[in-house]
């Protein structure tokens, strides 16, 4: 039992980390970059102070983290939590949430590292007046919380829904009692055949 729980925890962590590599690559490809202007050797400044590229990069990170959290939450619950023994359920849940944290950091690391060497080369060797894109940077580090939060939310909702299905529909309420025998004062005159 403990071995299965441990395997479930490690599998959840590994799967989330692997997904972090995929989302990091996607973030690197789709996130906008800040345009820089080389002002001197090794020094550059932002071309437009009103650029929205910083916010765009953070927004893409949040979106990808939320999608990854949804995927790991749904797949993890279906494969590792539903209809499993309690120790396995707990271990996989911990593994998925911790894996969401790890996956977010893997996505951040890979997305920022992929273009770092090219950026450093341009910054060091570009001629004055040359414009180029800055390296990808996550400004709001709180975005790292999206992945594990969505994963935890999916698991909670799935667990609540599963318990409702297991309990079945509520039993119908009993029928209200019918009217009792009518009082003699409302039944008309006494039976003439009866005692007077």
Order of alpha helices (4+ residues) and beta strands (2+ residues): alpha-beta-beta-alpha-alpha-alpha-beta-alpha
